[in-house]
Amino acid sequence: MKSSLTSIIFWLLVVCACNSTSSQTYYELFDKLEKNKGIEALQPQLDSVLRNTTDYLQYTEMSHDFSVKYFRLRDHEAAIKYAQLEVNSFEEHQIWNEKYTKAIYQLAYFYELTAQIEVAIQHYSKVISVEPNSYKTIQSYGKLGDCHYKLGDYYQAEIYYLKAISDLENYNASGFLASQYLNLSRVYHTLNTVDSQDKELKTLNKVLEINKKNPLNDRRLSILYNNLANYYNNEKSYNFNQAKLYYQKLLNHSIEKEDSTSIGIGYGNLGNLYIKQGSDSAKYYLNKSLDYSLSTDSKDRVFKNISDFELQNGNSESSLIFLNKAIQVNFRNKNIDLKNPSLVHFKDAIDPIGVINSLSKKAEVLLLQYEDSKKKSYAIKAFKNLQTADSLIDYIQNSNSEQSSKLYWRKEASKVYHYAVYCSYILDKTQLAFVYSEKNKAVLLTENIIQNSFDIPESIKNRKKFLNNRLIEYERKLEEKKDSNSIKFYNKAILNQRLEIKKYDDSIANHYTDGLTKTYLNQLTSLSEVQNGLKNDEMIISYVWNEEVKCKNHLMCLVITPEDAQVFELEHADDLNREISQYLQLLSKPFSTKEDINQYAIKANSIYKRLFPIEIQSKLKSKKITIIADGQLQNIPFDALITDIEKHNYLIKDCQINYAYSLSFSKSNAAINRKASKNLITFSPTTFDLIGLPKLYNTNAEINSINKYIEGDNYINHIATKNNFKSLIDDYKIIHLATHASSGEDPFIGFHDSKLGIKELYSLENNAQLVFLSACDTSIGEIIQGEGTLTLARGFFYTGSQAVVASLWKTSDKSTSYIVEDFYKNIEEKNGVSTALHRAKLKYIKEHSLSDVSPYYWASLKSMGDNQPIALNNYNFVYWIIGALVMILTLLSVLFFKNRKA
């Protein structure tokens, strides 16, 4: 009887609710049902109400209100459930109105709050596609910026924030505009480059201007003060007094407004500032910040700052305790096993980026304890943390879409891989040392060439080329324009074009999933696979060097032969950079005195001894050695090192040197099916009047010397244009460029009529087995820790080349031409690229003396990539066959007519 009465009351409530369209009634219905049934039994009752509602408008409004009520109760799972029902109802009835977009937006927001960022991105993107010209769309652009920031995809976040800011110019929404600028400044602060710092300050000044015209609300003003203080509390723009001033402003304002969260942030960041000053006041402020209501990421930062303070004061155990707290705060499950961290549990972190940082710091502290005690138990603990950090990095890296964000993460990941190689060395785990040394090299380049080889229809590939070329064109025009209207126009055009490219990439990811499963991780080569592929006269030496690690400036090398693999820690890495700078200075000019020769020999021998452990020096003789360099080692010619000071013996006389980005890259690059049908194309623009570069006098002679051995299609002077280069190169096995080039801030290759920039180069395709860059500085560039040097040579590998010969510095046209001629003679004789260059250099050294034999003249050229012979078309043989056939036919004809006459 009681159950029956309860049921009658329940349905009376429902009928009363459904007779009104007031949301307040649905809220009341929720409250009354909760009171009647209790929160645990509430959902079945709500579901029953919805099932029995035939009016879809009432259904959607009820779903909406139930979702909001659960959100307020902090039951986000239930809030998502009813928000999804609301969206489903709109879609089933094909209602695409403003309420529908608001429903999707709300659902996206709930997903974002529950750290389901990828799903949130899908729904915010859906809002944009449904209603592209609404205010809700602009809000969605801003939220997409937030989501990509949380994923560590900082450059994609920048695009979305800039898009929101750009579209807000038609709205009177100064507060929301200020929020987008503040979020954008946070992106620039995180990137922490010279360029981003400049943008950070300009962005914050924009907010100051908005505040003058339309005062910010309390929350935004607090964020502004904090972001300004953070700008000055940065090593690149450090100003203690300015930082302290703005933190104090933040505290004064927050205390006045009783804003607990902002007060906690203010004290925490003030503590960080005092750590940098080495002041004991730091601990007071950091502990005080914990008395206030802090968000997860703020608590994470405070615990890390306390950890830094403890480590600074020699308390490593206490430092580890606070790092564990920084990790724990990122998990809803507070019983997470910190002694045995694993990806299964750690990928559910609220802020996986913060967790990676903490795991890396823990490993750093543990390795410091190992250095002090030499107890391997510390290295074992460090290794467990690094392995989990590595797994999280792979997880995050797959979420990032913007190439620049991926490069940022390569820098961050490099520290983890560096420490992992060191732990592997300590624990005598050579195979793992190999894995982490590979993951520390050219991952993005390897992924790029794997993706470039996907079996995608040509028309779709051409669409990507078109989008990239248009973006390059907009960026070029932006550089040319000076007036504010044009600058504004092209800035907006660039933003929209980058979003179009993002849409294209997302579409490819959705439609060609089979190809995307071929990632770097499942193409990673193994140590046994490498050893099985080595011949007895081959050796690989892979260096691992990261100067940014705090524990110790380690330089390690992994030496691999067919029978053995060893890891060595190389001593005295601290001042190696200084020695390398001196070495390069000595290489930069020919020897003119005996003193020059002696100084060079001493320095080159010192570096040789540092880089080649004494245990392997005797094994180098007559070997073909592949060098996988790291850090500043990428900028030196190994073959010019001196093995014996008294005999002045160059390493090139003992062994053949080739260079590779990584062995996994070499494996993936060798697997590409190249389909060029012609042998050789050369470009030799001797004059550059239109782009203001000096004339080149010997390059035509260089091309003529090549044609003695390999005939090709030669584009000389005025026909050596950029358009000819771009349109012709994809059908040639060898591409030879004898021209100007620059590795500066904006790398380029010079043609007769214009420059080819690095971005344009990356948008091309080639099928070359060899690209020869007979131009200065084509093998040097910005070093990205964990990825390699961003050079013009790398650009050609990205676009398809199997091997590249490039230069480390500007040298004499005459000596280069001499080496080039012999190089191509060796290529024609079926030598591999590295072997051909090695023999050409040895011949130059043998046939020259005194100053002319200085490494300045012969050591700048380096071969990278595959050392296989190039399968050239033997046109002479074809012509001989044709000639022979003609002669035979002629002879037969003569005999035929003679017989007829007879």
Phi, psi and omega in degrees: 000319180295318179297320180295319179295318179300318180296320179296317180298317180303313183285333172297319178298318181295314182298318179299319181295317186284348176275001178227148178260011181285129178300326181304322179297318179292325173297316179296319178302314179302311183296318182291320177294321178298318180293323184285318187253339187089153186297328183293324184261011187288316187301317177301324179293317179296319179297322179295319177301313183294320180298329184263010178263118184266340180275114186296330178295316177295321180301311182295320181292320176298311180304316180301310185291323176297320178298314180297318181297317178294324177300317180292333176277001181066022172264083188291329179297315178291324179299318178295319181303310184283331174295321178294322177298322178297313180297316180301320181297316178301315184290322178298326181263007176054047177257112183245061183254189184296324179296325179297313180295325177294324179295317178296317181300315180297318179298317178301318181298318179296319177297320179298317181296330181266017176064021173266069194293318182298321179292320177301318179300317179301318184284322175297321178295327179294320177304315182296319182289329182283317185224077190292343186242032182249167177294326178297328176294317178298318176300323180293322175300316178297318180291326175297323174300315178299315183296314181292329175297317180296331178278355184081010179268072194291325181287328175289324176300318178303316181301314184290321178296317179296324178295315178299315180298317181298317183284343181284352183296339179268006182236150174266081185220065186298325181294312179295322177299316178299320179299319180293320176296320179295318177296321179295320179297327177295321177300311182297324179295320181293320181297321171056045171252169178299317180295316182291329178295320177298316178294323180301312182293319178298320180294317179294326176295328176299319180291322176299321177295317178298319182296328178293320183278318182223097185310135181289156173288171188301318183295313182292326179293322177298316180297320179299311179300317181295317182292324176295317178297317180297325178301316181279344177265049182226140186303328183281335181229032190296128175212099186304314185295318180293318179297314180297320179302312183286327174295323178293320176299318178300314181294314180301314182295316184291321178296318179299321183269002180055044179265094187301317182298313182292327177297314179299318179297318181299312179294320180298315181287329175295322176298318178299320179298319182286336173299317181295333178275354181071028185262140177291345177299339182305314184295323179300311182293322180294315178295323180297325182297330182288349177283352185247169183283107183245146173288169181302311183293329178290318177298319178305312182296318181297314180298321178293321179295319177296321177301314179299318180298314181297319180293321178300330181260017173081013181256078187292323180296317177296323177300317179294323179301316182285333173292323176297322177295322178297324178289312185300324183295343181271007181233137175289328175275105185282357180263021181302137183279105182276342180281332179231069183295144179214156181297325183309317181269323189284338180290347177272011181298146176297319178230086183299331179294316177298324180292318177303314180299318180292319179298319179296318179295321177300315179300320180299314181294316180297323178289329173296321177294324176295316181300325181284323188252337187062023175275122184292342179301326178292320179294324178296315178297317179300318183296321178300317179294321181291323179296321177291318177300319178299315179297320178293323178298315177301319181297315181287320182303324180290341180274343184274138182249330185278129184303320181295324177294322179295322177296320177303315182289334175297321178297314181295318183292332185303323179297317179299313182293323179299310179296325180295320176296319180295317177298319179299321178296313180299318185270005177059045178249079187297319181297320178290325175301320178297313181302313184285331175292325177292319180291346179269005187225122165052035180298313184293321179297319179296315178298321180299314183288332174295314181292324179294339181265006177301147178277081181246138180308142184302323181297325180286321175299320180296329177298317179295319178300315180301314181297316180295317181295323178293320177299316178299318180296316178298319180294323178295317180293325178298321178295328182282329188281145180243331183283148188296324181295316179294319179299316179297317181299312184285331173299316179293319179298320179296316178302310181297324180291321178295325176291325176296320178295321177298317178299317179300312182298319178296321180296317178299317180299326182281326188261342182234056185295329180298317180294323183288346176287343177276080181261174178303320186298318180272002173254000181300128181281161180252162180297317181295322178297319179295312182297321180295333181272355181274142173270169184297333182263017181244148181213146177239134175234115182249124181262147176231117185212121176226109183283349184275349180289145186269333186298309184191140180281080182280142166232119181237156174221144179250119182254122185239128172234173180301329185260342192211160172214129182226147174250133178238140169264122183267131188282160171057050178283343187305317184253017181294324179302319179296318179295322179296318178300318178293320179299313180294326177295319179291331178283342191285356179210158179291155174292138176238342180224168176297325179298321177302315181296316182294316180300316180298314183300318181296314183291315182293328178286322179299315179292322177303313181294327179290321189271339181241106180307146183301332181295338183248353185302321182287345183268358184281336187304128176065020180263153169261111189251129173261122179260127172247099189274168178215154178057220183291347178296340180290346184256008182244148174275112182293326185291348179265003176291154183258124180270336182216115185295314184297318180275353183050051185268119177282148179301330181300334180282342180265325186206165179262131184250129171232158183238148177220153176286314174195163181285329177291323175297315181301319179297312181293322181291323180291338183278352182289135178270102182266134190238035178290142183252344183249156187285300195217137169230135180237149176232123181222080179278100187286332179240148187223043186302323185287341181240008170070034177251151183291157181290147174253129190260332188253001187290326179295322177296324177299316180295319179298323180291326177295317184293347173298328186249325179226115178282144182208184176265115187256129178247102189255142174046249191291342177264000175274067184261162179296318181295321177298318179299310184296324186273344189250337195290341189286357181245023182236142180283329179232131174242121180242126180242116176247095191199188173273151173208163179220142178251016185290208183299323177239085183300145179206164169243132184273134172240173185303321188256337183194174180261143172260112180281168184296324180292321176296320179301316182293342181271358183267176172227144171218160179242026189284139169278339178211133167242124179251116181258088179274068183209154187289149169060028183276355179242015174237157182178193179291132178270119174259112182303128180090354181230328179120193182265129180275094187240170173296324178300316178300322178302322179287325173296318180303322185270002171133353186292145178272326178212151179224136168251125184221173185244151180265342178201167179285130182226187183288131175303323186293312181291323178299315180299322179299311181292320181301316181300314180291327178301311182289332173299317179292324177296316180296333179272016173075024172279151173292167185299310181296317179297318180298317180290318180302313181291325178295320178293316179299320179296319178298314181298319182295324187265004178235163182213175178053225184297327184295343181266006177303142178303337176309323186277329188241345190269353186289330181281133178226143179259137181229141175102210188289140179253024179281149174299150181270129182279087182278148172286127181269085182293327179299320178295318179299314180298322179296317179298314180299315179299318179297319179296319179299315180298318180296315180297320179297315180298317179297322179296317180299313179299321180299312181292326178297317179297321180295320180293325179292000000 
